[in-house]
Amino acid sequence: MSEPRPFKIDIAQSVIDGIVEKVRTYQWHEMPEIPEGGDRWAYGTDMEYMKELCAYWTSEFDWRKAEARLNTYPQFTVEIDGLDIHFLHVKGSGKNPRPVIMTHGWPGSVFEFFDVIERLAHPEKFGGDAEHGLTLVMPSLPGYGFSRGLRKPNGPRGTAALWHKLMVDVLGHKKYIAQGGDWGSAVSGWIAADHSVEKGGECCALHYNMYGVYAPVKPETEEEKTWARNADAIRKKEFAYFHLQTTKPQTLSYAMMDSPVGVAAWITEKFYTWSDLRGPDGSKRLENVYTKDQLLTNIMIYLVTRSFNTATWFYRGMREERCTFLDPGTKIGVPTGIAVFPKELVPFPPRSTVEKGYNVVRWTEFDRGGHFAAMETKDVFASDVLAFARQVK
C-alpha cells in the first residue's frame, strides 16, 4: 500500500481530437418510425436526440472547461492491493467534520457528486452551520475512470474491503459513514456488513439512496408481495443491459471501445430511463434535469480513460462474488438512513422488508428525484445526508 499521490486530470489533446473526430464522422443508420406523439425512446436511445447531442458535442462542448471543473477539488491516487485507486478528498468545515465515503455507480462517475460537494462539506455557504460540515472521500470504482490496474472483474464486496482500507489504513479515519446509490449502495452495504463497529471495524453508519444489499427474507405481507412482483416486472423489462454485463461484458467491449457514439447512446439511455425528467409543462426531457455539458462530461470520463470495458466488469464481479443477499439470519446493525426517490428504477421495498435486514433510523420519501439523486435533486439529496449525519452523531 502506497502513500496518496496528488492527482490532476490532464488529457492529451490528441485523445480529445480523436474522440471528436469519431463522433463527427459517425455513420448514422435506421430507427423505427414512431407515431406522432409516441415514445421515441421505446426501442432504445432516440436517434433524433443522439444527433442533437452529437452536434453539440462536436461544435460547442468544451472538454477543457469540464476538465477544469473536475480538477476543482483535491484528488489523489493510491495503490491498494495492486490497484491504483483514484479519489477526491474534500475536508469539511468545523472543528471535527464527520468523514463520509460516497460511492458512485454505473453508468456514472465521481462527477455525480460535484453539485453536492460544497453543500455537504461547507453547509455554512448555504445558510447552514459550519459545524455540520462533512469530510468527503469519493473514490472512482475499480476499473472506472481514473482508477487503474484492474486485471479481472472485481465486485462490490471486494471493493468494500478496498474502501475500508482507504478510509482506515490510508486516511486514518477512526469512524466513518458509508453512503451510496447504484453500485455505491452495494459497496456501502457490504462495508456496513463486513467492517462495522459491531464487528470491530470503523463503519458506524450507512446511508442508502438505492437498496444495495438485500435482506435474506421472503415477502410476507401483501404489500411486500406486490413490491416483489412489480420489481420482477421492471427487471424483465429494463435489465437486458444487466444480463449482458453480468455474463458477457467482453463481447460488448469490442463495439463500445471503438465508438464514442455507441458509449454515449448506451449511457444516455440509462439517464433518460432512470431519472425523474418530469418538467413543469408535463414534458419528459433530459434537459429538464441535465445540461448537455453534464451528460457529456460523464460520458467523456469513460472515453478519455478508455474505461468502458473494465467498468462493465463490475457486473461480472458481482456475479462471481455471489453477494446480492446478506447471509440468512444476519442483520446490519449500524444506524441506517434510507432516502426514497420516486423515480428510482427499482423502487425501495416496503420499510417492513428493509427493516428485516437493517437498523433503519431514518426513512425519508421525496416528491421528486430518481436514480442519480445527487445530480437530479442537489440540495434535497445533500440535506438528507447532512440530517442523517447529525442524527447519528
C-alpha positions as CSV (number, residue, x, y, z in Angstrom):
1,M,0.0,0.0,0.0
2,S,1.4,3.4,-1.0
3,E,1.0,6.9,0.2
4,P,-1.6,9.0,-1.6
5,R,-0.2,11.0,-4.5
6,P,-1.8,14.2,-5.7
7,F,-3.5,13.8,-9.0
8,K,-4.6,16.2,-11.7
9,I,-6.6,15.3,-14.8
10,D,-4.7,16.4,-18.0
11,I,-5.8,14.6,-21.1
12,A,-3.7,14.9,-24.2
13,Q,-5.3,17.0,-26.9
14,S,-4.7,14.2,-29.4
15,V,-7.1,12.0,-27.4
16,I,-9.8,14.6,-27.3
17,D,-9.4,15.3,-31.0
18,G,-9.6,11.6,-31.8
19,I,-12.9,11.2,-29.9
20,V,-14.5,14.3,-31.5
21,E,-13.5,13.1,-35.0
22,K,-15.1,9.8,-34.5
23,V,-18.3,11.5,-33.4
24,R,-18.2,13.9,-36.3
25,T,-17.7,11.1,-38.9
26,Y,-20.2,8.6,-37.3
27,Q,-22.3,6.9,-40.0
28,W,-26.0,7.1,-38.9
29,H,-28.3,4.2,-39.5
30,E,-32.0,3.4,-39.2
31,M,-34.5,3.9,-36.4
32,P,-38.1,2.5,-36.4
33,E,-40.8,5.0,-37.3
34,I,-42.6,6.4,-34.2
35,P,-46.2,7.6,-34.5
36,E,-46.9,11.3,-33.8
37,G,-46.8,11.8,-30.0
38,G,-45.4,8.3,-29.5
39,D,-42.4,7.4,-27.2
40,R,-39.3,8.0,-29.2
41,W,-37.3,6.1,-26.6
42,A,-39.4,2.9,-26.7
43,Y,-36.9,1.0,-28.8
44,G,-33.9,2.4,-27.0
45,T,-31.9,5.6,-27.3
46,D,-33.8,8.1,-29.6
47,M,-31.7,8.8,-32.7
48,E,-33.1,12.3,-33.1
49,Y,-31.8,13.2,-29.6
50,M,-28.4,11.5,-30.3
51,K,-27.9,13.5,-33.4
52,E,-28.7,16.7,-31.4
53,L,-26.3,15.6,-28.6
54,C,-23.5,14.8,-31.1
55,A,-23.9,18.1,-32.9
56,Y,-23.4,19.9,-29.6
57,W,-20.5,17.6,-28.8
58,T,-18.6,18.4,-31.9
59,S,-19.4,22.2,-32.0
60,E,-19.9,23.5,-28.5
61,F,-18.8,21.1,-25.8
62,D,-15.5,22.1,-24.2
63,W,-13.6,19.3,-22.5
64,R,-11.0,21.7,-21.1
65,K,-13.8,23.5,-19.3
66,A,-15.1,20.3,-17.9
67,E,-11.6,19.1,-17.0
68,A,-11.0,22.3,-15.1
69,R,-14.2,21.7,-13.1
70,L,-13.1,18.1,-12.4
71,N,-9.8,19.5,-11.1
72,T,-11.6,21.9,-8.7
73,Y,-11.3,19.7,-5.6
74,P,-8.2,17.9,-4.2
75,Q,-7.8,14.4,-5.7
76,F,-5.3,11.7,-5.3
77,T,-4.3,8.2,-6.4
78,V,-3.1,5.5,-4.0
79,E,-2.1,1.8,-4.6
80,I,-4.2,-0.6,-2.6
81,D,-3.9,-4.4,-3.2
82,G,-2.3,-3.8,-6.5
83,L,-4.9,-1.4,-7.8
84,D,-4.3,2.3,-8.4
85,I,-7.4,3.9,-6.8
86,H,-8.4,7.5,-7.7
87,F,-10.3,9.5,-5.1
88,L,-11.4,13.0,-4.2
89,H,-10.8,14.1,-0.6
90,V,-12.6,17.3,0.5
91,K,-12.2,18.3,4.1
92,G,-15.3,19.7,5.7
93,S,-15.8,22.9,7.7
94,G,-16.0,22.9,11.5
95,K,-13.8,21.6,14.3
96,N,-14.4,17.9,13.8
97,P,-16.1,17.1,10.5
98,R,-17.6,13.6,10.2
99,P,-15.9,11.5,7.4
100,V,-18.2,10.0,4.8
101,I,-17.2,7.8,1.9
102,M,-19.5,8.3,-1.0
103,T,-19.5,5.8,-3.8
104,H,-21.0,6.3,-7.3
105,G,-22.3,3.6,-9.7
106,W,-22.7,2.7,-13.3
107,P,-23.1,4.5,-15.7
108,G,-22.0,7.3,-13.5
109,S,-18.7,8.5,-12.1
110,V,-17.4,10.7,-9.2
111,F,-18.8,13.6,-11.3
112,E,-22.3,12.6,-10.0
113,F,-21.4,14.3,-6.7
114,F,-20.0,17.6,-7.9
115,D,-23.2,19.6,-7.4
116,V,-23.4,18.5,-3.7
117,I,-19.8,18.7,-2.6
118,E,-20.0,22.3,-1.4
119,R,-23.3,21.7,0.3
120,L,-22.0,18.7,2.2
121,A,-18.6,19.9,3.1
122,H,-19.4,23.6,3.7
123,P,-23.0,23.9,4.7
124,E,-22.4,27.4,6.1
125,K,-22.2,28.7,2.5
126,F,-25.9,27.7,2.0
127,G,-27.3,29.0,5.3
128,G,-26.3,26.0,7.4
129,D,-23.9,25.5,10.3
130,A,-20.2,25.0,9.6
131,E,-20.0,22.5,12.5
132,H,-22.3,20.2,10.4
133,G,-19.8,20.0,7.6
134,L,-18.6,16.6,6.4
135,T,-15.2,15.4,5.2
136,L,-15.9,13.7,1.9
137,V,-14.0,10.8,0.3
138,M,-15.3,10.0,-3.2
139,P,-13.3,7.2,-4.9
140,S,-13.7,6.0,-8.5
141,L,-14.8,2.4,-8.5
142,P,-12.1,-0.1,-9.6
143,G,-11.8,-0.1,-13.4
144,Y,-13.8,3.2,-13.6
145,G,-12.4,6.5,-14.8
146,F,-9.0,7.3,-13.3
147,S,-8.8,4.1,-11.0
148,R,-6.4,1.9,-12.9
149,G,-4.8,-1.5,-12.8
150,L,-7.8,-3.8,-12.9
151,R,-6.8,-7.2,-14.4
152,K,-10.0,-9.2,-13.7
153,P,-13.6,-8.5,-12.5
154,N,-13.9,-7.0,-9.0
155,G,-17.3,-6.9,-7.3
156,P,-18.9,-4.8,-4.6
157,R,-17.9,-6.9,-1.6
158,G,-14.2,-6.9,-2.7
159,T,-14.5,-3.1,-3.3
160,A,-15.9,-2.7,0.2
161,A,-12.7,-4.2,1.6
162,L,-10.7,-1.8,-0.6
163,W,-12.7,1.2,0.6
164,H,-12.3,0.2,4.2
165,K,-8.5,0.1,3.8
166,L,-8.7,3.5,2.1
167,M,-10.6,5.1,4.9
168,V,-8.7,3.4,7.8
169,D,-5.2,2.4,6.7
170,V,-4.6,5.2,4.2
171,L,-6.6,8.2,5.5
172,G,-6.6,7.2,9.2
173,H,-10.3,7.7,10.0
174,K,-11.4,6.1,13.3
175,K,-15.1,6.2,12.5
176,Y,-16.9,6.9,9.2
177,I,-20.2,6.8,7.4
178,A,-20.7,4.9,4.2
179,Q,-23.1,6.4,1.5
180,G,-24.1,5.2,-1.9
181,G,-26.6,4.6,-4.7
182,D,-26.4,2.1,-7.6
183,W,-23.2,0.1,-7.2
184,G,-22.3,2.6,-4.4
185,S,-25.2,1.2,-2.4
186,A,-24.0,-2.4,-2.8
187,V,-20.4,-1.4,-1.9
188,S,-21.6,0.7,1.1
189,G,-23.9,-2.1,2.3
190,W,-21.0,-4.6,2.3
191,I,-18.9,-2.0,4.2
192,A,-21.5,-1.9,6.8
193,A,-21.9,-5.7,6.8
194,D,-18.2,-6.6,7.0
195,H,-16.5,-3.6,8.5
196,S,-18.9,-2.1,11.1
197,V,-18.1,-1.1,14.6
198,E,-20.1,-4.1,15.7
199,K,-17.5,-6.3,14.1
200,G,-14.5,-4.4,15.3
201,G,-14.4,-2.1,12.3
202,E,-14.8,1.6,11.8
203,C,-18.0,2.0,9.7
204,C,-20.5,3.5,12.2
205,A,-23.5,4.3,9.9
206,L,-25.0,3.7,6.5
207,H,-27.0,5.9,4.1
208,Y,-28.7,4.5,1.0
209,N,-30.4,6.1,-1.9
210,M,-30.9,2.7,-3.5
211,Y,-31.4,-0.7,-2.0
212,G,-27.9,-2.2,-2.2
213,V,-27.6,-5.5,-0.3
214,Y,-30.9,-7.3,0.1
215,A,-32.2,-8.7,3.3
216,P,-32.4,-12.6,3.0
217,V,-36.1,-12.8,3.6
218,K,-39.2,-13.8,1.5
219,P,-42.1,-11.4,1.0
220,E,-44.7,-12.0,3.7
221,T,-47.3,-9.2,3.7
222,E,-49.4,-8.3,0.7
223,E,-47.5,-5.1,0.3
224,E,-44.2,-6.9,0.2
225,K,-45.5,-9.5,-2.3
226,T,-46.9,-6.7,-4.6
227,W,-43.5,-4.9,-4.5
228,A,-41.7,-8.2,-5.3
229,R,-44.0,-8.8,-8.4
230,N,-43.5,-5.2,-9.6
231,A,-39.8,-5.3,-9.1
232,D,-39.6,-8.5,-11.1
233,A,-41.6,-7.0,-13.9
234,I,-39.3,-4.0,-14.0
235,R,-36.2,-6.2,-14.2
236,K,-37.7,-8.2,-17.0
237,K,-38.4,-5.1,-19.0
238,E,-35.3,-3.0,-18.3
239,F,-32.4,-5.4,-17.3
240,A,-31.2,-6.5,-20.7
241,Y,-28.1,-4.4,-20.2
242,F,-27.6,-6.0,-16.7
243,H,-27.8,-9.6,-18.0
244,L,-25.3,-8.8,-20.8
245,Q,-22.9,-7.1,-18.4
246,T,-23.1,-9.8,-15.8
247,T,-22.5,-12.6,-18.3
248,K,-20.5,-11.5,-21.4
249,P,-19.2,-7.9,-20.9
250,Q,-16.1,-8.6,-23.0
251,T,-18.2,-9.2,-26.1
252,L,-19.9,-5.8,-25.7
253,S,-16.5,-4.1,-25.3
254,Y,-15.4,-4.6,-28.9
255,A,-18.1,-2.3,-30.2
256,M,-18.1,0.2,-27.4
257,M,-14.3,0.7,-27.1
258,D,-14.2,1.9,-30.7
259,S,-17.4,4.0,-30.8
260,P,-17.8,7.2,-28.7
261,V,-21.3,7.5,-30.1
262,G,-22.0,3.9,-29.0
263,V,-20.9,4.6,-25.5
264,A,-22.9,7.8,-25.4
265,A,-26.1,6.1,-26.6
266,W,-25.6,3.2,-24.1
267,I,-25.1,5.6,-21.2
268,T,-27.6,8.3,-22.2
269,E,-30.5,5.8,-22.4
270,K,-30.0,5.0,-18.8
271,F,-30.0,8.6,-17.7
272,Y,-33.3,9.0,-19.7
273,T,-34.9,5.9,-18.3
274,W,-33.7,6.1,-14.7
275,S,-34.1,9.8,-14.0
276,D,-37.1,11.9,-12.9
277,L,-37.4,14.0,-16.0
278,R,-40.8,15.5,-15.3
279,G,-40.9,19.1,-16.4
280,P,-43.3,21.8,-15.2
281,D,-45.1,21.7,-18.6
282,G,-45.7,18.0,-18.3
283,S,-42.9,17.1,-20.7
284,K,-40.3,14.3,-20.2
285,R,-37.0,15.6,-21.5
286,L,-33.3,15.1,-20.4
287,E,-32.8,18.9,-20.4
288,N,-35.5,19.2,-17.7
289,V,-32.8,17.9,-15.3
290,Y,-29.4,17.7,-17.0
291,T,-27.5,20.0,-19.3
292,K,-25.7,18.5,-22.3
293,D,-22.4,19.5,-20.7
294,Q,-23.2,17.4,-17.6
295,L,-24.2,14.4,-19.8
296,L,-21.1,14.7,-21.9
297,T,-18.7,15.3,-19.0
298,N,-19.8,12.0,-17.5
299,I,-19.6,10.2,-20.9
300,M,-16.2,11.7,-21.6
301,I,-14.8,10.3,-18.4
302,Y,-15.4,6.8,-19.7
303,L,-13.9,7.7,-23.1
304,V,-10.8,9.6,-22.2
305,T,-9.8,6.9,-19.7
306,R,-10.8,4.1,-22.1
307,S,-12.6,2.5,-19.1
308,F,-16.0,1.5,-20.5
309,N,-14.8,-2.1,-20.8
310,T,-13.4,-2.5,-17.3
311,A,-16.3,-0.6,-15.8
312,T,-18.7,-3.2,-17.1
313,W,-16.6,-6.0,-15.5
314,F,-18.0,-4.9,-12.2
315,Y,-21.3,-6.6,-13.1
316,R,-19.5,-9.9,-13.7
317,G,-17.6,-9.4,-10.5
318,M,-20.8,-9.2,-8.6
319,R,-22.0,-12.4,-10.2
320,E,-18.7,-14.2,-9.3
321,E,-18.8,-12.9,-5.7
322,R,-22.4,-14.1,-5.3
323,C,-23.0,-11.2,-3.0
324,T,-26.5,-9.9,-3.6
325,F,-28.0,-11.0,-0.3
326,L,-26.9,-10.9,3.3
327,D,-26.3,-14.3,4.9
328,P,-29.5,-15.9,6.3
329,G,-30.1,-14.8,9.9
330,T,-27.9,-11.7,9.7
331,K,-28.8,-8.1,10.0
332,I,-26.8,-4.9,9.5
333,G,-26.9,-3.2,12.9
334,V,-25.3,0.2,12.3
335,P,-27.8,3.1,12.1
336,T,-29.1,3.2,8.5
337,G,-30.7,6.1,6.7
338,I,-33.0,5.5,3.6
339,A,-33.6,8.2,1.1
340,V,-36.5,7.1,-1.2
341,F,-36.7,8.9,-4.5
342,P,-39.9,8.2,-6.5
343,K,-38.4,7.6,-10.0
344,E,-35.7,5.1,-8.9
345,L,-35.6,2.3,-11.5
346,V,-36.4,-0.5,-9.0
347,P,-38.1,1.3,-6.0
348,F,-37.2,0.5,-2.4
349,P,-39.1,-2.4,-0.9
350,P,-41.6,-1.5,1.8
351,R,-40.0,-0.4,5.1
352,S,-41.0,-3.6,6.7
353,T,-38.8,-5.6,4.3
354,V,-35.8,-3.3,4.7
355,E,-36.0,-3.4,8.5
356,K,-35.6,-7.2,8.4
357,G,-32.0,-6.6,7.3
358,Y,-31.2,-3.1,8.6
359,N,-31.4,-0.9,11.7
360,V,-33.4,1.8,10.0
361,V,-33.3,5.0,12.0
362,R,-34.3,7.4,9.2
363,W,-36.7,6.9,6.3
364,T,-37.4,9.8,4.1
365,E,-39.7,9.8,1.0
366,F,-39.3,12.6,-1.5
367,D,-41.6,14.0,-4.2
368,R,-39.0,14.2,-6.9
369,G,-35.8,12.5,-8.0
370,G,-34.6,9.3,-9.5
371,H,-31.6,7.1,-9.7
372,F,-29.0,9.8,-10.0
373,A,-30.2,11.6,-6.9
374,A,-27.2,13.8,-6.2
375,M,-27.2,15.2,-9.7
376,E,-31.0,15.4,-10.0
377,T,-32.0,16.9,-6.7
378,K,-28.8,18.5,-5.4
379,D,-29.8,20.3,-2.2
380,V,-32.5,17.8,-1.4
381,F,-30.1,14.9,-1.5
382,A,-27.4,16.9,0.4
383,S,-29.9,18.0,3.1
384,D,-30.9,14.4,3.8
385,V,-27.3,13.2,4.1
386,L,-26.5,16.1,6.4
387,A,-29.5,15.5,8.5
388,F,-28.7,11.8,8.8
389,A,-25.1,12.6,9.8
390,R,-26.4,14.8,12.6
391,Q,-28.9,12.3,13.7
392,V,-26.4,9.5,14.2
393,K,-23.7,11.7,15.7
